[in-house]
Amino acid sequence: MHPSGQGAARMQIGIVGLGRMGANIARRLMRAGHSCVVWDRDPAAVAAVMADAAVGAADLAALVGHLAAPRAVWVMLPHGDPTEQAIAALGELLSPGDVAIDGGNTQWKDDVRRAAALGARGIDYLDIGTSGGVWGLERGYCLMIGGKPDPVARLAPIFDALAPGRGEIPATPRREGRAPNVEQGWLHCGGHGAGHLVKMVHNGIEYGMMQALAEGLDLLRAADSPDLPEDHRITVDVADVAEVWRRGSVITSWLLDLTATALAEDPALEKYAGRVGDSGEGRWTVQQAVETGVAAPVLTAALFARFATRDDARFGARALSAMRAGFGGHLEPKKG
């Protein structure tokens, strides 16, 4: 059981969408003693989570019917039409006092619109930026929450169970008097849209950090290029460099951990396509920078660099692919 869940109220929640993250969100909640009613359009996905003690539902209406009021339904689907349709359907099925949650990656302006539509029916809405990828079941999820304070407070036991907890991370000095849940790994960021706004910028930063690591490793791998004078060629074991950087260097990070793991398994990263996708948040971050007049050259360049990988996949692009596969299970297909 998750340590922060000890002694907390046991709750019931519906989970819609049992993909890479939705299924593990349900499993982590059940490990903490909460009960989950789950639905996915794929019956096999429902059956897999039912094997871990979830209650399976035949459709969205049945899921809502299994929940006791006041209900909470967490939608974990791809942004766009799948999420729009699920939230709209929940607006017809839920009752005043219930909560609809979008835990996926959504453009925050859509949250403002949805919250207004659901609010007119007396239904609360929370937008929750959820970071943790395929490792969240064991490591926990960093949660960035937007919405009204009351439903956030009511669902605090859910957030406590999903969040990583303090673990071995040292306390930040002079944070006395601030909300303790932030140190546990979840934050009420503000009103509707605030959660996904913070997650959007988080992902934009992620693009920049990944790009910096990838370019640096590409430079090292090319240090023995035949284009250089012979006495200026240096052969570097990039896998060992990534490993030593993990040990006390300033750029130590989980992204570096994942990169070192990928390089240890496949030093040339040959299994990775190197044509790096973007799931929307990087574009939205750049758009936000334009709209607010905030200079974001690194984040913007990192997004454009991903576009470039689709034409010319260098070693650095394969390193980006390896990182995406490591934290999120995104494995881009190779040509041919």
Disulfide bonds with the S-S distance in Angstrom:
none
